[in-house]
Amino acid sequence: MQIENDLATEIIGSAITVHKILGPGLLESAYKECLFYELISKGLYVEKERPLPLIYKDIRMDCGYRLDLLVENKIIVEIKAVEVLNDIHLAQVLTYLKVSGCKLGLLMNFNVLKIKDGVRRVIHTP
C-alpha cells in the first residue's frame, strides 16, 4: 500500500496545482483534462476514461463504466465539480474499486474554495 500512498501524494499535489490555477466553478471535464496533463507531465502512466466492464452473474455486459482517471493501474481518481460530495459519490468509487480490483481511490471535488476540503481517500479491502 506504500506505493499507492506515494502515488496518492503525487496526485493530490497535482490536483492542488490545477485548483490553484483554475479555481472552483468550472466543469468536471476541465479539471479532468488539466489533472491528466499534470500527471503525465510527471511521467506517470495515466489512462483517461478507461472502460470498466460490468460483470453480472459471470456475464460481461455491454454497458459498463468509465473511470475518470486510472493512475499507474493502481489508483482510481473520480473527479467531481459539485456543490457537495454525498454518499452516492462515495458508493460510486467503492463500486469502481471493487470491480477493478484496485485498493485505493481518490474522490476529488474541485468545486471548493480549498481543494484539501474536496479530497476523500477511499479504501477497498476485500
URFEN-V749748 format. One record per residue. N is the residue number from 0. RES is the residue in one letter. SS is DSSP state (a for helix, b for strand, c for the rest). PSI is psi as a letter, one per 40 degrees, with the letter a starting at -180 (NA if undefined). Layout:
BEGIN
<<N/RES/SS/PSI> <N/RES/SS/PSI>>
END
This chain:
BEGIN
<<0/M/c/e> <1/Q/a/d> <2/I/a/d> <3/E/a/d> <4/N/a/d> <5/D/a/d> <6/L/a/d> <7/A/a/d> <8/T/a/d> <9/E/a/d> <10/I/a/d> <11/I/a/d> <12/G/a/d> <13/S/a/d> <14/A/a/d> <15/I/a/d> <16/T/a/d> <17/V/a/d> <18/H/a/d> <19/K/a/d> <20/I/a/d> <21/L/a/d> <22/G/c/i> <23/P/c/i> <24/G/c/e> <25/L/c/i> <26/L/c/i> <27/E/a/d> <28/S/a/d> <29/A/a/d> <30/Y/a/d> <31/K/a/d> <32/E/a/d> <33/C/a/d> <34/L/a/d> <35/F/a/d> <36/Y/a/d> <37/E/a/d> <38/L/a/d> <39/I/a/d> <40/S/a/d> <41/K/c/e> <42/G/c/e> <43/L/c/i> <44/Y/c/h> <45/V/b/h> <46/E/b/h> <47/K/b/h> <48/E/b/f> <49/R/b/h> <50/P/b/i> <51/L/b/h> <52/P/b/i> <53/L/b/h> <54/I/b/h> <55/Y/b/h> <56/K/c/f> <57/D/c/e> <58/I/b/h> <59/R/b/h> <60/M/b/i> <61/D/b/d> <62/C/b/i> <63/G/b/a> <64/Y/b/i> <65/R/b/h> <66/L/b/h> <67/D/b/d> <68/L/b/i> <69/L/b/h> <70/V/b/h> <71/E/c/f> <72/N/c/f> <73/K/c/d> <74/I/b/h> <75/I/b/h> <76/V/b/h> <77/E/b/h> <78/I/b/h> <79/K/b/i> <80/A/c/g> <81/V/c/i> <82/E/c/d> <83/V/c/i> <84/L/c/i> <85/N/c/a> <86/D/a/d> <87/I/a/d> <88/H/a/d> <89/L/a/d> <90/A/a/d> <91/Q/a/d> <92/V/a/d> <93/L/a/d> <94/T/a/d> <95/Y/a/d> <96/L/a/d> <97/K/a/d> <98/V/a/d> <99/S/a/d> <100/G/c/e> <101/C/c/i> <102/K/c/d> <103/L/b/h> <104/G/b/i> <105/L/b/h> <106/L/b/h> <107/M/b/h> <108/N/b/h> <109/F/c/e> <110/N/c/f> <111/V/c/i> <112/L/c/d> <113/K/c/h> <114/I/a/d> <115/K/a/d> <116/D/a/e> <117/G/a/e> <118/V/b/h> <119/R/b/h> <120/R/b/h> <121/V/b/h> <122/I/b/h> <123/H/c/h> <124/T/c/h> <125/P/c/NA>>
END
